[in-house]
Amino acid sequence: MLNLMVLLLASAATPPPYPESLACAAVTQAAAELAKDPITGIPANPEFDHAMFWSFATMDAARLAGMSSAQAEADQKRERAVEKALLAADDAAARARLAACAARVPPTGG
């Protein structure tokens, strides 16, 4: 899991603009849902870590844009459903978005 230091460092930085953060949150959350263990229901790492990072970034970006957390959550839910269907269908563009967003998550240091 993301360690506390990475979360603190990430929260100190300005997140990418809301649309960009939202896109990364949606695709990484979709990947985490698809990576859930069928028995425990827990997403595998690193998918879960990436989804958490981008979820926090999206909420920060929403706050900076003057949006409510409820609107940001609704946007993530809607976009995640779209991305989940695309990833499940092995859409090349969705896989490329996922890889690009995952590459932007800071390393956890172990």
Contacts in CASP RR format, 6 or more apart in sequence:
PFRMAT RR
TARGET T0000
AUTHOR 0000-0000-0000
METHOD contacts of the structure
MODEL  1
MLNLMVLLLASAATPPPYPESLACAAVTQAAAELAKDPITGIPANPEFDH
AMFWSFATMDAARLAGMSSAQAEADQKRERAVEKALLAADDAAARARLAA
CAARVPPTGG
1 45 0 8 1.000
1 48 0 8 1.000
1 49 0 8 1.000
1 52 0 8 1.000
1 108 0 8 1.000
2 49 0 8 1.000
2 52 0 8 1.000
2 53 0 8 1.000
2 108 0 8 1.000
3 108 0 8 1.000
3 109 0 8 1.000
3 110 0 8 1.000
6 53 0 8 1.000
6 106 0 8 1.000
6 107 0 8 1.000
6 108 0 8 1.000
6 109 0 8 1.000
7 53 0 8 1.000
7 56 0 8 1.000
9 106 0 8 1.000
10 53 0 8 1.000
10 56 0 8 1.000
10 57 0 8 1.000
10 106 0 8 1.000
11 56 0 8 1.000
11 60 0 8 1.000
14 64 0 8 1.000
15 21 0 8 1.000
15 57 0 8 1.000
15 58 0 8 1.000
15 60 0 8 1.000
15 61 0 8 1.000
15 64 0 8 1.000
16 24 0 8 1.000
16 57 0 8 1.000
16 61 0 8 1.000
17 61 0 8 1.000
17 65 0 8 1.000
18 58 0 8 1.000
18 61 0 8 1.000
18 62 0 8 1.000
18 64 0 8 1.000
18 65 0 8 1.000
18 67 0 8 1.000
18 72 0 8 1.000
20 61 0 8 1.000
21 54 0 8 1.000
21 57 0 8 1.000
21 58 0 8 1.000
21 60 0 8 1.000
21 61 0 8 1.000
21 62 0 8 1.000
22 58 0 8 1.000
22 61 0 8 1.000
22 72 0 8 1.000
22 75 0 8 1.000
22 76 0 8 1.000
22 79 0 8 1.000
23 79 0 8 1.000
23 97 0 8 1.000
23 101 0 8 1.000
24 54 0 8 1.000
24 57 0 8 1.000
24 58 0 8 1.000
24 97 0 8 1.000
24 101 0 8 1.000
24 104 0 8 1.000
25 51 0 8 1.000
25 54 0 8 1.000
25 55 0 8 1.000
25 57 0 8 1.000
25 58 0 8 1.000
25 76 0 8 1.000
25 79 0 8 1.000
25 80 0 8 1.000
26 76 0 8 1.000
26 79 0 8 1.000
26 80 0 8 1.000
26 82 0 8 1.000
26 83 0 8 1.000
27 83 0 8 1.000
27 87 0 8 1.000
27 94 0 8 1.000
27 97 0 8 1.000
27 98 0 8 1.000
27 101 0 8 1.000
28 47 0 8 1.000
28 50 0 8 1.000
28 51 0 8 1.000
28 53 0 8 1.000
28 54 0 8 1.000
28 98 0 8 1.000
28 101 0 8 1.000
28 102 0 8 1.000
29 51 0 8 1.000
29 54 0 8 1.000
29 55 0 8 1.000
29 76 0 8 1.000
29 80 0 8 1.000
29 83 0 8 1.000
30 80 0 8 1.000
30 81 0 8 1.000
30 83 0 8 1.000
30 84 0 8 1.000
30 86 0 8 1.000
30 87 0 8 1.000
30 94 0 8 1.000
31 47 0 8 1.000
31 50 0 8 1.000
31 51 0 8 1.000
31 83 0 8 1.000
31 87 0 8 1.000
31 98 0 8 1.000
32 43 0 8 1.000
32 44 0 8 1.000
32 47 0 8 1.000
32 48 0 8 1.000
32 50 0 8 1.000
32 51 0 8 1.000
33 43 0 8 1.000
33 80 0 8 1.000
33 84 0 8 1.000
34 47 0 8 1.000
34 84 0 8 1.000
34 87 0 8 1.000
34 88 0 8 1.000
35 43 0 8 1.000
35 44 0 8 1.000
35 47 0 8 1.000
35 48 0 8 1.000
36 42 0 8 1.000
36 43 0 8 1.000
36 44 0 8 1.000
37 43 0 8 1.000
37 44 0 8 1.000
42 48 0 8 1.000
43 51 0 8 1.000
46 102 0 8 1.000
46 105 0 8 1.000
49 105 0 8 1.000
49 108 0 8 1.000
50 101 0 8 1.000
50 102 0 8 1.000
50 105 0 8 1.000
53 105 0 8 1.000
53 106 0 8 1.000
54 101 0 8 1.000
54 105 0 8 1.000
55 76 0 8 1.000
58 72 0 8 1.000
58 76 0 8 1.000
59 69 0 8 1.000
59 72 0 8 1.000
62 68 0 8 1.000
62 69 0 8 1.000
62 71 0 8 1.000
62 72 0 8 1.000
63 69 0 8 1.000
83 94 0 8 1.000
83 97 0 8 1.000
86 93 0 8 1.000
86 94 0 8 1.000
87 94 0 8 1.000
87 95 0 8 1.000
87 98 0 8 1.000
END
